[in-house]
Amino acid sequence: MKILFLEPFFGGSHKDFALGFAAHSSHDVDLVTLPDCFWKWRMQGASLYFINQIKNLAEYDLIFTTDMMNLTDFIALAGRDLPPIVMYFHENQLSYPLGFHGKKESHLGFANIISAVAADGLFFNSAYHFKAFLGEARLLIKQMPDTRPEWILDELEQRGQVLYPGCRFDAAHFVLEKNSLDRPLIIWNHRWDYDKKPEVFFAVLSELKKKGVGFYLALLGEQYEIIPEVFTTAKEMFKEELLVYGYLESREEYRSWLAKGSVVISTALQENFGISVVEAIRHGCFPLLPNRLSYPEILPQNFHGDIIYTSTSDLGQKLEKFLEDPDKFFPLRQRLSDYTSRFSWEIVVKQYDSILEKFKKSC
């Protein structure tokens, strides 16, 4: 097939996903993107940009787009000879947690709902995300004063599918090496934003430092216009532990730090899949993850007792136990690394290609 891939927010996991699919799909993929900024304007205006950029939509067998766009506007502007369109939800504006100064903007959430209805194919990056979307859509529709289109919910539940995103790492067996550093290295490789709850992460590390528990720290991950102040405070607080501070443009350098890492921690309030966590696990990091969001879903139940924490104090206890004897967890780290190989694009793209072929435009 000839596929047109439209990405209105080409950054972070969206960028990773688009590049991974385009590089590994057996189909011919044309990628058209917009930079990862001004997300509210992307949802309102991306359709106009794409319609102006692409002169002949009829030459494609399928259009693949993601959630940061009002699909109904695009369809209305495109007119006739439009190929089937599938939409992939990385996140949605219904269940996304609000920041300290944020407020719900129901028109953006409703744009997600209408776009989902308009799409020929509908995909979510985890079962957790799909369920959260449907739950919040139900609540929003109930707020309508009359003519509530509740039939939408049943239709979306029937049509929606879960497709885990691929990750850009080698599916071949990854052999862990013993840590070359004299202390375990803690990895933070998430976006520097409020929804990742960095203040909880640094509070736990602060308590361990007071106890004299030794560790190094790598603060990786993307940053946007507003960076939580806690990162600036942490730079000074952990100046003796910090080995790297800030986003790394080079993927090879980024991967080298993951390979040096001993443990990766998430304190997130919002995570619909967790590419950064899966990447870290694949490179040998032992994960400590909250008992919420997508994390319990993407890793097997038999690992949960060691890697899933139920409270902040439980996280502190599990992390201290790990840091005191990281070698004890070495076999488990290898098993987890082997497990996450199934998320490599080399493997998951076969499922994508097979499913997308079912939507191919009829001649």
C-alpha positions, 0 to 999 in steps of 0.5 A: 500500500501507499500510506500517507502518515500525518503527524501534527505533533512531531516530537517525543513519543509521537515522533518516535512512533512515526519514524519507527513505523515509517522505517519498518513497515513493508508499505510505502509510507510518506510522512508529513509532520508539524513541529511539537509545539502549540498543541491546542493550535495543532488540534484546531489548525493542523487540518488546514496545513495538511490539506494545503501541503498535500495536493493529491490525496487520491493517490494514497491507499490509506491515511494514518493520523494521530490524535492531535488533530480534528479529523472531521475538519480534515475530511470536510476540507478534503472533499471527494476521493478520500482514502480510508483514514485510521486514527491512533490515539497516543493520548486524549484531551478527555482523560489527560490530567490538568496542570496546576493552572489548567482547566478542562476545555471540553471542546478539545475533548469533544474534538477527540470524540468526533474524530474517533467516530469519523475515523474508519479505523480506531486504535489506542496504545493500551487497554488502559488508555482505551478504557479511560477514553471511553469513561471520560467520553461518557461523562462529557456526553452526560453533561450535554443538556439534550440530544445526548449521542450515547450511541457513540459510546457503544460504537466506539467500544466495538470499533476501537482496537488496542495496538501497542506502539513499537520501540526503536531497539533491536529485537535480538537478544540483549546481554546485560553487563555488570555495572562499571560504575562504583554506585548504581545509576538511577535513570529518569528518562521521562518528559520534564513535566507536571504529569510525571510527578517529579517532586515525588521522585526527588523526595524519595531520592532525598530521603535515601540520600539522608540515610547515606544510601549511595547512588548516581543519577541521570536526568534525561528526557525531553523538556518544553517551554515550562520546566518544573522548578523542582528540576532546578532545585534537584540540580543543586541538591544532587550535584554529587550524584548527577552524571548527566542533566538534560535531553540528549539529542544523540540516540546513541548517547541516550542508549549508552546511558540507559545501558549504564543504568541500574534502575528506572523509576516512574512516578507518573500520573499520566502514561498511556503506554510508557515507551521511555520505561520500556526502552530503559528495561530493554537496556537492562534497567530494573523498573520500579513503577506505580500500580496504576496507568498502563504499567501493570498491563504491559509487564507480566503479573509474575513480575509485579511483586518486585517492580510494582509499588503501591505507595510512595513509602513502598517505592522508597523501600523497594528502591533502597532494597535494590540499591543496597544489593543491585547484583541480587536483581541481575537475573531478573533484569535480564528476564525483563530485558528479554521480555520487552524485546516483543515491543521492538518495531521489527516484531510489532510492525507485522501486526500493524501491516496486517491490520492496516491492509484490511482498510485498504482503499478499493480500486 
